[in-house]
């Protein structure tokens, strides 16, 4: 999993190499953190400080809850459905019989 932090208020001028203000300067949160989930989708979150953004990226790289909460939910939901809904068990039994 990869990730990075971006300053949304300042950017480097390609001609001079100096930092210049963007159109977003002074508006909204300054730092945007990006992390790539295991399934390849990108997650972004904004923070007022660079330190907070870097901390979120570090946690996102090591914590499965921040990386792919939808996958964890789907696993739990499928297990619950199989134990609580008779039609789901029937579909699973038919799938196993065909295999």
Beta strands, then each sheet from edge to edge (+ up, - down):
strand 1: 3-7
strand 2: 10-12
strand 3: 19-21
strand 4: 31-36
strand 5: 42-47
sheet 1: 1+ 4- 5+
sheet 2: 2+ 3-
end
